[in-house]
Amino acid sequence: MGRPATGQTKVMGFRPPKPLRDEFEAIAAAEERSPSDALVEAMHDWVKKKRRENADRLEFSNAEPHER
């Protein structure tokens, strides 16, 4: 199962739609991973994606008008 409780990290709770949850849990089980570990990986991937998107937007907004 996931990491032992250490009191060092905040617990998050949410209610995903049942079909998504069922598929997610099945995939995690098939890969012998805890749902918690799989969600942490998904969160890391999402944050990286958003950083790239924001960096692209920032570069565009800082460009000279003729470079747009």
C-alpha positions as CSV (number, residue, x, y, z in Angstrom):
1,M,0.0,0.0,0.0
2,G,1.2,3.6,0.0
3,R,3.7,5.3,2.3
4,P,3.2,5.1,6.0
5,A,1.6,8.2,7.6
6,T,4.3,10.5,8.8
7,G,2.4,13.6,9.5
8,Q,4.7,15.4,7.1
9,T,2.4,15.6,4.1
10,K,-1.2,16.9,3.8
11,V,-3.9,14.4,3.0
12,M,-6.1,15.3,0.0
13,G,-9.5,14.0,-0.7
14,F,-11.7,14.2,-3.7
15,R,-14.6,12.4,-5.5
16,P,-13.8,11.3,-9.0
17,P,-16.6,9.9,-11.2
18,K,-17.0,6.2,-10.5
19,P,-16.1,5.0,-14.0
20,L,-12.8,6.9,-13.9
21,R,-12.1,5.7,-10.4
22,D,-12.8,2.1,-11.3
23,E,-10.5,2.2,-14.3
24,F,-7.8,4.1,-12.4
25,E,-7.8,1.5,-9.5
26,A,-7.7,-1.4,-12.0
27,I,-4.7,0.0,-13.8
28,A,-2.9,0.8,-10.6
29,A,-3.6,-2.7,-9.3
30,A,-2.4,-4.2,-12.6
31,E,0.9,-2.3,-12.3
32,E,1.1,-3.3,-8.6
33,R,1.1,0.3,-7.5
34,S,-0.8,2.0,-4.8
35,P,-3.4,4.5,-5.9
36,S,-1.6,7.2,-3.9
37,D,1.7,6.6,-5.7
38,A,-0.1,6.7,-9.1
39,L,-1.9,9.9,-8.2
40,V,1.4,11.6,-7.1
41,E,3.0,10.6,-10.4
42,A,-0.1,12.0,-12.3
43,M,0.2,15.3,-10.3
44,H,3.9,15.6,-11.1
45,D,3.1,15.1,-14.8
46,W,0.3,17.7,-14.8
47,V,2.4,20.3,-13.0
48,K,5.3,19.8,-15.5
49,K,2.8,20.2,-18.4
50,K,1.4,23.4,-16.9
51,R,4.9,24.8,-16.3
52,R,5.7,24.2,-20.0
53,E,2.4,25.8,-21.1
54,N,3.0,28.8,-18.9
55,A,6.6,29.2,-20.0
56,D,5.4,29.2,-23.7
57,R,2.8,31.9,-22.9
58,L,5.3,33.9,-20.9
59,E,7.8,33.8,-23.8
60,F,5.0,34.9,-26.2
61,S,3.8,37.8,-24.1
62,N,7.4,39.1,-23.7
63,A,8.1,39.0,-27.4
64,E,8.2,42.2,-29.4
65,P,5.0,42.9,-31.4
66,H,6.7,42.1,-34.7
67,E,7.9,38.7,-33.3
68,R,4.3,37.5,-32.6
